[in-house]
Amino acid sequence: MFLMDTNHRLYRYTSNGEGVFSAGKRLLPKNLIEEAREARKWMLKPNLPEGEYRFYLTATGKKQYENTLLKVHKKYLKNIECEEFEQGKLGDIVYQDEWQVVVKK
């Protein structure tokens, strides 16, 4: 598991207040499925038990997202905003790698 200092900044992109990955999956038009899949292939999907989680991007993940999947999300999601957080204030981390940090809601 990739470990980082708990003082690092993390980022969460939202569309109308909902995380872009949740909104993106729910609203993805059929004509963009392949483009979105290709743009997202760099990010691992962690194998997590059933539950509710919140996903944050590391600085590396933020940069990669902005260069890939954000371009697809902008084609169909509205009001995309980036929020910044301190990792140490998020709660219990259940997964992390170089791209993302996941906490249980």
C-alpha positions in Angstrom: 0.0 0.0 0.0 1.2 3.5 -0.9 1.7 5.6 2.3 1.8 9.3 2.5 2.3 12.0 5.1 -1.1 12.8 6.7 -0.5 16.6 6.1 -0.8 16.2 2.3 -3.5 18.0 0.4 -6.2 16.0 -1.3 -8.7 17.0 -3.9 -12.3 16.1 -4.7 -14.1 17.1 -7.8 -17.8 17.5 -7.7 -20.6 18.2 -10.2 -23.5 20.1 -8.6 -22.3 18.8 -5.2 -22.0 15.1 -6.2 -18.6 13.5 -6.7 -17.7 13.4 -10.4 -17.0 9.7 -10.4 -20.4 8.9 -9.0 -22.2 11.5 -11.2 -20.0 10.5 -14.1 -20.9 6.8 -13.9 -24.6 7.5 -13.3 -25.0 10.1 -16.2 -22.5 8.7 -18.7 -24.0 8.9 -22.2 -23.6 5.7 -24.3 -21.6 7.5 -27.0 -18.9 8.4 -24.4 -18.5 5.0 -22.7 -15.3 4.0 -24.6 -13.7 7.4 -24.3 -14.4 7.5 -20.6 -13.1 4.0 -20.1 -9.9 4.8 -22.0 -9.4 8.1 -20.1 -9.9 6.3 -16.7 -7.7 3.3 -17.2 -4.8 4.7 -15.3 -6.8 4.7 -12.0 -7.0 1.5 -10.1 -10.4 0.5 -8.8 -9.9 -0.7 -5.2 -11.6 -3.9 -4.1 -13.6 -2.6 -1.1 -16.2 -4.3 1.0 -19.8 -3.2 0.6 -20.3 0.3 2.0 -20.3 4.0 1.4 -17.0 5.6 0.6 -15.6 9.0 -0.4 -12.8 9.2 -2.9 -10.1 11.9 -3.0 -7.3 12.5 -5.5 -3.7 13.0 -4.5 -1.8 15.8 -6.1 -0.5 13.2 -8.7 -4.0 11.9 -9.2 -5.4 15.4 -9.6 -2.9 16.2 -12.3 -3.6 12.9 -14.1 -7.4 13.4 -13.8 -7.1 17.0 -15.3 -5.1 15.6 -18.2 -7.5 12.7 -19.0 -10.9 12.1 -17.5 -11.8 15.7 -16.7 -11.9 16.4 -20.4 -14.6 13.7 -20.8 -16.5 14.8 -17.7 -16.7 18.3 -19.1 -18.6 17.0 -22.1 -21.7 16.0 -20.0 -21.3 17.1 -16.3 -22.2 20.6 -15.2 -20.7 22.9 -12.6 -17.5 20.9 -12.0 -15.6 22.2 -9.0 -12.5 21.1 -7.2 -12.4 21.1 -3.4 -9.2 20.8 -1.4 -8.8 18.9 1.9 -6.1 18.0 4.5 -5.6 14.3 4.5 -5.2 14.2 8.3 -8.8 15.6 8.8 -10.7 13.1 6.7 -11.1 10.2 9.0 -10.2 6.6 8.6 -8.5 5.8 5.4 -9.5 2.4 4.0 -7.4 2.5 0.8 -4.7 4.7 -0.8 -2.3 4.6 -3.7 -0.4 7.2 -5.6 -3.5 8.5 -7.3 -6.3 8.4 -4.7 -7.3 8.1 -1.0 -10.5 6.4 0.0 -12.3 7.0 3.4 -15.4 5.4 4.7 -18.3 7.8 5.0 
